[in-house]
Amino acid sequence: MNAEAPAIALAPAQASAPRQRVARPPREFGAHLMLALLSLLSVFPIYWMLVSGLRADNDIFSTDLWPAAPSLDNFAYVIESIPIGGMILTTFMVAAVSTVLQLVTGLLAAYAFARWRFAISRVLFALLTVTWLIPAQVIMVPNFVQVSALGLLDTPGALIIPHAASAFAIMILYQAIRSFPEELIDAARMDGGGHMTVLWRVMVPNMRPALASLGILLFISSWNEYFWPLLVTRSVENAVVQIGLQMFMTQEGDQWGPLMAAASLVSLPVLALYLVLQRQIIESFVKSGIR
Amino acid sequence: MTGRGAIGLRQRRPPAQHKAVALLLLAPATITLVAWTYWPLLESFRLSFFQWNILPTTPQLFVGLENYRRLLDLPELNTAAINTAIYTFGLLPLTILLPLAVALATQRLSGPMRNLYRGLIFLPMIMAPVVVAIIWRWLLHPDHGLINRGITTFGFDPVRFLQDPDIAIWTILFITGWKLIGFSTILIAAAIAGIDRHLSEAARLDGATEWQVTRELTLPMLSPVLLFLTMLTVLHGAQWSFVYINVLTQGGPRQATTNLYYLLWDYGFGTFAIGWATAAGMLLFALFGVAAAICMRLMSRYAVYER
């Protein structure tokens, strides 16, 4: 993640202006071939995961592209042997709550930064812009000690509280608020609105697209997070899906069918989100240029 | 960043009561970041001068610079540092060169197919690293993995991608990069689409060849995005590989895939040598700071902006 995001015009690719089509078949063909190969490289491993999850026990080593007799046995086995439903629920809750918290704390801070500048806020802003320079591994020991001193080990609180604010979210929202038309704010202020009224009634409704795409980004990265949950999770009952999956792998080893079914289950929510909001998701990743 | 965007909100120097409001609004974010990032950084620095095993009941023993001295004598730190460099620079072909080549070669392509390709090549980016690790573990399995099945059909010996100490690090590197190829390609393609068409058309009218247009015009215009991706890779590449090392090889075989981030984690939560873990963390942080400073300098010096 980078606050100093590229200062270039990242226009969507499909905006390539309607220019006269120069018919040059060989060149076009090469381009299609290249992108088709890259698409295959990107999608095939994920396809293979889904298909392997659907294979019956005696079919698992088959190299056919589609199982002889697709079955959901592996999924049933996963649901029986680990509390995957509970894990998905926990992960969803953790990701949703952290996303909302990061958006709210981010909005408040971004508004203050955009509105006023004074000595303390300047120092805080500078600190914020360098947060990404501190790798999680460098601060993991004190954080772990702190979480266990607070009695939060193995609870959702350990995953949510340290992530209640994100420097990345603040920077993105700061940029959005800075470009907000001042007349609108002044008008609302003149009507006697307080800062909270301005923020919630005027700015937030107008920033909905920006908030939505940032929210999706924060949700996906929380859903996929591995390192911090790895440190503070103890039991399979309280694990988020990524840790549950890793535990399942350690325990089942080379049970490829169930393992692929578990990996598919863990990926389905994000894949479904991607299927529906594909364009917005790509745009928000590209615009913010993160990870 | 503060200098630009004067069209929008004007910042004011606040009167006292507004200062209080501002601080109130900043409080939740500030408290969280101080409590979970900056205070821990100072605490890590302090702990790096102590010997401790993380248990609250054991006393922390002050040892001065001993942790640093012992650490620098360890051969495994050397291995990890060299591997970190391999991870960092080895990723550049996958996150920059290949995406740049694809984006340049396909810049004229438009229409519905282009959006389909975009949707497909971006997919790895949203997959969870643990899932990615498990998928490749299956595809690369020495006996039953699809890739080795293919290799053996052609009469070659199966490749032990994750078990052979000479190959494992390149396998982890590939898996780390696999997730990012599509993202980088789309980012670069978007930057190419943002370049003013009139410039390249004017150059072509003046008789410039395709290669000249690319080299003299497109590439310099792309320098901000290329530098940004380089910086992202150099600063975060070794961190990205952590999950794959942790899930797939645990740093092995024979330390072949370990890196500084993994070593740190191993000291901290494998053997609970907190003094070593925090001292190594401080060294890494210093190294990271220097790398970041160099990147920033390069970024501001070499980036060519339109306008």
Interface residues (C-beta under 8 A of the other chain):
Chain A: N2 A3 E4 A5 P6 A7 I8 A9 L10 A11 P12 A13 Q14 A15 S16 A17 R19 V22 R27 E28 G30 A31 H32 M34 L35 A36 L38 S39 L41 S42 V43 P45 I46 W48 M49 S52 I60 F61 T63 V104 T105 G106 L108 A109 Y111 A112 F113 A114 R115 W116 R117 F118 I120 S121 L124 L127 L128 T129 T131 L133 I134 P135 A136 Q137 V138 I139 M140 V141 P142 N143 F144 V145 Q146 S148 A149 I161 P162 A164 A165 A167 I170 Q175 I177 R178 S179 F180 P181 E182 I185 H195 I220 W223 N224 Y226 F227 L230 L231 V241 Q242 L245 Q246 M249 D254 W256 L259 M260 A263 V266 S267 V270 L271 Y274 Q278 R279 I281 I282 F285 V286 G289 R291
Chain B: M1 G5 I7 G8 L9 R10 Q11 R12 R13 P14 H18 K19 V21 A22 L23 L25 L26 P28 A29 T30 T32 L33 A35 W36 T37 Y38 W39 P40 L41 E43 S44 L47 I54 P56 V102 A105 T106 R108 L109 S110 M113 R114 N115 L116 Y117 R118 G119 L120 I121 F122 L123 P124 M125 I126 M127 A128 P129 V130 V131 V132 I134 I135 W136 R137 W138 L139 H141 H144 L146 R149 W178 I181 G182 F183 T185 I186 L187 A189 A190 A191 A193 G194 R197 P224 V225 F228 M231 L232 H236 Q239 W240 F242 V243 N246 V247 Y261 L264 W265 G268 F269 I274 A277 T278 G281 M282 L284 F285 F288 G289 A292 M296 M299 A303 Y305 E306
